Amino acid sequence: MSLTMPIVVGAVLGLGIYALVRALMPSKRSAVAQVARIDAMRARGAAYESSRTAPDTGRIGSLRAQVGARVSEFYLQQGWEQRSLRADLAVLDRSWENFLATKVLLSVAGLFFGPFLFAVVWTLGVGSSPMIPVWLALAFALVFFLLPDLEVRRDAAEKRRDLRRVIGAYLDLVSMSLAGGRGLPEALMAAAEVSDGWATQRIRNALADARITGISQWQALGQLGEEIGVEELKDLSASLALVADDGAKVRESLSSRAETMRHRELAEIEGSAGEKSQSMLVAQLLLCAGFLVFLIFPAAMRVFQVS
């Protein structure tokens, strides 16, 4: 038994390291696969995503960059697009390659953390099965691999809520600029230049890129909404494309859309407040129940002892 456990643990760790190395090693691709890879990178703008963040420096940074590039290449070969996750990373302005490298390195740390935790518990005399460290290694590797996803989705949801609030105010500013006699392109850019917040900067950058690429500004807003996963920007782009030539209809459409977004935000705030009130009520009921048990328990014990 004493020899079986180290052998099994070493075999599992060796197999995991071998699978990781094989996954990260470059493989020989056919010409068709290479052309498909180039088309997919061009369609998703992967090169632009990678260039938005500063390169890592140092030995650890270069290792992280290499791991991220290999894992990204592996995802590309398998056809795993992960569009919702990429949209969350785009909202947070994080690199896809660095995110994948973090997931892989954390899962490798989890492989070693599970057996280490078992070794600590085993020294205390609890548990002696050789399969426990194996399952612990796999479980911690899976949990550590999924932790970055949960963090990214939570942070992206918060940023999208902030962005929706900014979009409502932005539409009001555009409507006022149109009422002042400006054209739609000038009104869109002027409203984006009012603030220096991250949300208005993203909108301003998208509008500036539209001038360079030669597309309309409402198309640029739609592409930004597609990139970061915000439906309001895509709906705004579609509505502006329909009424872009009629200033009165544009103002009416923007005003009604801004009012709708404010009502939706107010409903979400009221719903969140109601949920918090319910949770506080449950906590108060549990506190009262515990206090009643604390009061009744001594009397009940005396009654049972007398009987």
Backbone torsions as a table, in degrees:
resi	resn	phi	psi	omega
1	MET	NA	-38.0	-178.6
2	SER	-67.9	-28.1	178.3
3	LEU	-88.1	-25.8	-176.5
4	THR	-68.9	-42.2	-176.7
5	MET	-62.1	-49.1	177.0
6	PRO	-61.8	-35.1	179.7
7	ILE	-65.5	-45.4	-179.3
8	VAL	-65.3	-44.2	179.8
9	VAL	-62.8	-44.3	178.6
10	GLY	-64.3	-37.6	179.1
11	ALA	-65.6	-42.4	-179.5
12	VAL	-66.4	-44.1	178.8
13	LEU	-64.6	-40.6	177.6
14	GLY	-64.1	-39.9	178.0
15	LEU	-64.9	-40.4	178.4
16	GLY	-64.5	-42.3	179.2
17	ILE	-66.1	-39.2	178.2
18	TYR	-63.7	-42.9	179.2
19	ALA	-65.0	-37.8	178.5
20	LEU	-65.6	-43.5	-180.0
21	VAL	-65.5	-41.1	178.9
22	ARG	-65.1	-35.2	-179.9
23	ALA	-71.2	-32.6	-177.0
24	LEU	-89.0	-15.2	-179.8
25	MET	-72.2	138.5	178.1
26	PRO	-68.6	137.2	179.9
27	SER	-110.8	159.2	-178.4
28	LYS	-80.4	125.5	-176.8
29	ARG	-112.4	152.5	177.0
30	SER	-78.3	170.5	-179.6
31	ALA	-66.0	-36.2	179.4
32	VAL	-65.4	-43.0	178.9
33	ALA	-65.0	-35.9	179.7
34	GLN	-67.4	-42.2	178.4
35	VAL	-64.9	-40.8	177.9
36	ALA	-64.2	-36.5	178.3
37	ARG	-64.9	-43.9	-179.8
38	ILE	-64.6	-41.3	178.9
39	ASP	-64.4	-39.8	-179.9
40	ALA	-67.2	-39.3	178.2
41	MET	-66.4	-38.1	178.9
42	ARG	-68.6	-38.0	-178.1
43	ALA	-69.3	-37.9	-176.8
44	ARG	-90.7	-8.0	-179.4
45	GLY	67.3	38.0	-176.3
46	ALA	-66.0	-33.3	179.4
47	ALA	-66.7	-37.1	177.8
48	TYR	-68.0	-37.7	178.6
49	GLU	-63.0	-42.0	-177.7
50	SER	-69.8	-31.4	-176.6
51	SER	-83.5	-8.3	-177.5
52	ARG	-74.9	-25.7	-177.8
53	THR	-103.7	151.9	-178.9
54	ALA	-72.0	143.0	-179.9
55	PRO	-67.9	148.6	178.1
56	ASP	-72.1	144.7	178.5
57	THR	-116.7	156.6	179.5
58	GLY	92.8	172.9	-177.6
59	ARG	-68.9	-43.9	179.5
60	ILE	-67.0	-39.2	179.1
61	GLY	-64.6	-40.1	178.3
62	SER	-67.7	-37.1	176.2
63	LEU	-64.1	-42.0	178.1
64	ARG	-63.7	-40.7	178.9
65	ALA	-64.2	-41.5	179.3
66	GLN	-65.2	-44.1	179.4
67	VAL	-63.0	-44.1	179.2
68	GLY	-62.3	-39.8	178.8
69	ALA	-65.6	-41.7	179.9
70	ARG	-65.6	-44.2	-179.1
71	VAL	-67.9	-37.9	176.6
72	SER	-63.2	-39.5	176.6
73	GLU	-64.1	-38.9	177.9
74	PHE	-65.1	-42.9	176.5
75	TYR	-60.8	-40.2	-179.1
76	LEU	-65.8	-39.7	178.6
77	GLN	-67.1	-35.5	-179.6
78	GLN	-80.7	-12.4	-179.0
79	GLY	81.1	20.8	179.6
80	TRP	-87.2	102.7	-174.7
81	GLU	-83.7	-37.2	179.2
82	GLN	53.5	56.5	-173.4
83	ARG	-65.4	-43.0	-179.1
84	SER	-64.5	-39.3	179.0
85	LEU	-68.8	-38.5	176.1
86	ARG	-64.0	-37.6	177.4
87	ALA	-65.4	-39.2	176.9
88	ASP	-62.9	-42.2	178.0
89	LEU	-66.5	-34.8	177.9
90	ALA	-66.6	-36.7	176.3
91	VAL	-63.4	-41.6	-179.6
92	LEU	-81.8	-5.7	-179.5
93	ASP	60.0	46.9	178.6
94	ARG	-114.0	157.0	-177.6
95	SER	-83.0	139.9	177.6
96	TRP	-66.7	-40.3	-178.9
97	GLU	-67.3	-42.8	178.1
98	ASN	-64.8	-35.9	177.7
99	PHE	-64.3	-44.8	178.7
100	LEU	-65.2	-38.8	177.6
101	ALA	-62.7	-40.1	178.0
102	THR	-62.5	-42.2	179.1
103	LYS	-61.9	-45.2	-177.4
104	VAL	-67.7	-44.7	-178.8
105	LEU	-66.2	-36.2	176.8
106	LEU	-68.0	-38.1	178.0
107	SER	-66.1	-37.2	175.9
108	VAL	-65.0	-40.2	176.1
109	ALA	-63.2	-36.9	177.6
110	GLY	-65.4	-33.5	177.0
111	LEU	-60.7	-36.7	-179.9
112	PHE	-87.6	-25.6	-178.2
113	PHE	-71.0	-36.0	179.6
114	GLY	-60.9	-55.8	176.7
115	PRO	-61.1	-33.9	177.6
116	PHE	-64.1	-41.8	177.6
117	LEU	-64.5	-38.6	177.9
118	PHE	-66.1	-38.0	179.0
119	ALA	-63.1	-37.8	177.5
120	VAL	-65.4	-43.7	179.4
121	VAL	-68.2	-36.5	-177.9
122	TRP	-66.4	-33.5	176.9
123	THR	-65.9	-23.4	177.2
124	LEU	-85.3	-0.9	176.9
125	GLY	87.1	18.9	179.8
126	VAL	-110.8	117.2	176.5
127	GLY	81.8	135.5	179.2
128	SER	-141.7	7.1	-177.8
129	SER	-75.0	136.8	-180.0
130	PRO	-72.6	-14.9	-179.3
131	MET	-84.3	-14.5	-178.3
132	ILE	-63.0	-48.8	179.3
133	PRO	-63.9	-30.3	178.2
134	VAL	-64.7	-48.8	-179.9
135	TRP	-67.5	-36.1	176.7
136	LEU	-63.4	-41.7	179.0
137	ALA	-62.1	-45.6	180.0
138	LEU	-66.5	-41.0	-178.7
139	ALA	-65.6	-46.0	-179.7
140	PHE	-68.5	-34.3	176.7
141	ALA	-63.2	-42.3	178.9
142	LEU	-66.6	-43.0	-179.6
143	VAL	-65.0	-45.2	179.7
144	PHE	-66.0	-30.4	178.9
145	PHE	-70.0	-31.4	-177.0
146	LEU	-92.2	-14.4	-178.3
147	LEU	-59.8	-43.9	178.0
148	PRO	-60.7	-32.3	177.5
149	ASP	-62.8	-44.7	-179.8
150	LEU	-64.1	-41.2	179.8
151	GLU	-65.0	-43.9	-178.3
152	VAL	-65.1	-43.2	-178.8
153	ARG	-66.2	-37.9	178.7
154	ARG	-66.0	-48.5	-179.1
155	ASP	-66.0	-37.5	179.8
156	ALA	-67.4	-37.0	178.0
157	ALA	-63.6	-40.1	177.8
158	GLU	-65.4	-42.2	179.8
159	LYS	-68.0	-34.4	178.0
160	ARG	-67.1	-36.6	176.4
161	ARG	-62.9	-43.4	176.6
162	ASP	-62.2	-39.7	-178.9
163	LEU	-65.9	-37.7	179.0
164	ARG	-65.5	-37.1	176.3
165	ARG	-63.6	-42.3	-179.6
166	VAL	-66.0	-37.4	-179.0
167	ILE	-63.7	-39.1	177.7
168	GLY	-60.8	-45.9	177.1
169	ALA	-67.5	-34.8	179.9
170	TYR	-64.2	-39.7	179.4
171	LEU	-66.2	-37.1	176.1
172	ASP	-63.5	-41.1	178.9
173	LEU	-65.1	-40.0	177.7
174	VAL	-63.4	-41.9	179.4
175	SER	-63.1	-40.7	177.7
176	MET	-66.6	-37.4	177.8
177	SER	-65.6	-38.2	176.6
178	LEU	-65.5	-38.1	177.8
179	ALA	-66.3	-25.0	177.8
180	GLY	-81.2	0.1	175.2
181	GLY	104.2	1.8	179.0
182	ARG	-80.1	156.2	173.6
183	GLY	-76.9	169.2	-176.5
184	LEU	-63.9	-46.9	179.0
185	PRO	-60.5	-42.3	179.3
186	GLU	-67.2	-36.8	179.7
187	ALA	-67.6	-39.4	178.8
188	LEU	-63.5	-44.3	-179.1
189	MET	-71.9	-39.4	-179.3
190	ALA	-64.4	-38.5	178.4
191	ALA	-68.5	-31.6	179.3
192	ALA	-75.4	-18.7	-178.4
193	GLU	-91.0	2.8	-178.0
194	VAL	-71.5	-38.9	-174.7
195	SER	-121.9	160.3	177.1
196	ASP	-110.2	19.3	177.3
197	GLY	-68.5	164.4	-175.7
198	TRP	-64.3	-33.8	-178.3
199	ALA	-68.6	-46.7	178.6
200	THR	-68.5	-28.8	175.1
201	GLN	-65.2	-40.4	177.4
202	ARG	-64.0	-41.7	178.8
203	ILE	-66.1	-42.4	-179.4
204	ARG	-65.0	-40.1	177.7
205	ASN	-65.1	-39.3	178.2
206	ALA	-64.4	-40.7	178.9
207	LEU	-68.3	-37.1	178.0
208	ALA	-67.8	-38.8	177.2
209	ASP	-65.2	-30.0	178.6
210	ALA	-63.9	-35.2	177.6
211	ARG	-66.9	-34.2	-178.3
212	ILE	-76.1	-43.6	-176.7
213	THR	-79.9	-16.4	176.9
214	GLY	87.6	13.6	176.9
215	ILE	-97.1	165.2	178.2
216	SER	-72.6	157.8	-176.3
217	GLN	-70.3	-31.5	176.9
218	TRP	-71.4	-30.3	172.7
219	GLN	-66.8	-36.8	177.1
220	ALA	-64.6	-38.4	176.7
221	LEU	-65.4	-38.7	176.9
222	GLY	-64.6	-40.2	176.9
223	GLN	-65.6	-36.7	175.9
224	LEU	-64.6	-41.7	176.7
225	GLY	-64.1	-35.7	176.7
226	GLU	-68.6	-36.6	-177.6
227	GLU	-69.7	-43.9	-174.8
228	ILE	-99.9	1.1	175.0
229	GLY	73.2	39.1	178.4
230	VAL	-111.4	112.0	-175.5
231	GLU	-68.7	-29.5	-178.3
232	GLU	-61.3	-38.9	178.7
233	LEU	-68.6	-37.5	178.1
234	LYS	-67.9	-40.8	176.5
235	ASP	-65.5	-38.6	177.0
236	LEU	-62.4	-41.6	178.6
237	SER	-62.3	-42.7	-179.6
238	ALA	-66.5	-40.7	-179.0
239	SER	-70.2	-38.1	178.2
240	LEU	-67.2	-34.1	178.3
241	ALA	-64.7	-27.1	-178.8
242	LEU	-82.4	-34.0	-173.0
243	VAL	-121.3	24.5	-174.9
244	ALA	-66.0	-25.5	-176.5
245	ASP	-88.8	-7.3	-177.7
246	ASP	-116.7	107.2	-175.7
247	GLY	-62.9	-39.1	-179.3
248	ALA	-65.1	-43.0	179.2
249	LYS	-67.4	-34.2	177.8
250	VAL	-64.0	-46.4	179.5
251	ARG	-62.1	-42.8	179.7
252	GLU	-64.5	-41.7	179.8
253	SER	-65.5	-42.7	-179.7
254	LEU	-67.3	-41.0	-179.5
255	SER	-64.6	-45.1	179.5
256	SER	-66.4	-36.7	178.7
257	ARG	-67.9	-40.4	177.4
258	ALA	-64.2	-40.2	178.0
259	GLU	-65.3	-39.8	177.6
260	THR	-63.0	-41.1	179.1
261	MET	-66.3	-36.4	177.4
262	ARG	-66.5	-41.5	177.7
263	HIS	-63.9	-39.6	178.7
264	ARG	-65.8	-41.9	178.9
265	GLU	-64.1	-40.4	178.3
266	LEU	-63.9	-39.5	177.9
267	ALA	-65.0	-39.1	177.8
268	GLU	-65.8	-39.1	178.6
269	ILE	-65.4	-42.6	178.3
270	GLU	-65.0	-39.2	177.5
271	GLY	-65.0	-41.5	178.0
272	SER	-64.5	-39.8	177.9
273	ALA	-65.3	-38.1	177.4
274	GLY	-64.2	-40.5	177.7
275	GLU	-63.6	-41.5	178.9
276	LYS	-66.5	-36.3	177.7
277	SER	-65.4	-40.2	177.6
278	GLN	-64.4	-41.4	179.6
279	SER	-66.1	-37.9	176.2
280	MET	-65.7	-36.9	178.2
281	LEU	-64.8	-42.2	178.0
282	VAL	-63.2	-42.0	178.5
283	ALA	-62.9	-39.8	178.0
284	GLN	-66.4	-38.8	177.9
285	LEU	-64.3	-41.1	177.7
286	LEU	-65.4	-37.9	177.4
287	LEU	-64.9	-42.2	177.3
288	CYS	-64.5	-41.3	178.6
289	ALA	-62.5	-42.3	177.2
290	GLY	-63.9	-37.8	178.5
291	PHE	-66.8	-39.0	177.8
292	LEU	-65.1	-41.2	176.8
293	VAL	-62.2	-39.4	178.5
294	PHE	-63.0	-35.8	179.5
295	LEU	-78.2	-38.5	-173.7
296	ILE	-81.3	-28.4	-172.7
297	PHE	-58.9	-47.1	179.7
298	PRO	-62.0	-42.1	179.0
299	ALA	-64.6	-40.4	178.4
300	ALA	-64.6	-37.2	178.4
301	MET	-66.5	-38.3	177.5
302	ARG	-66.5	-38.9	178.6
303	VAL	-63.3	-43.2	-178.7
304	PHE	-69.5	-33.4	177.8
305	GLN	-70.1	-35.6	178.2
306	VAL	-67.8	-41.8	-179.2
307	SER	-69.7	NA	NA
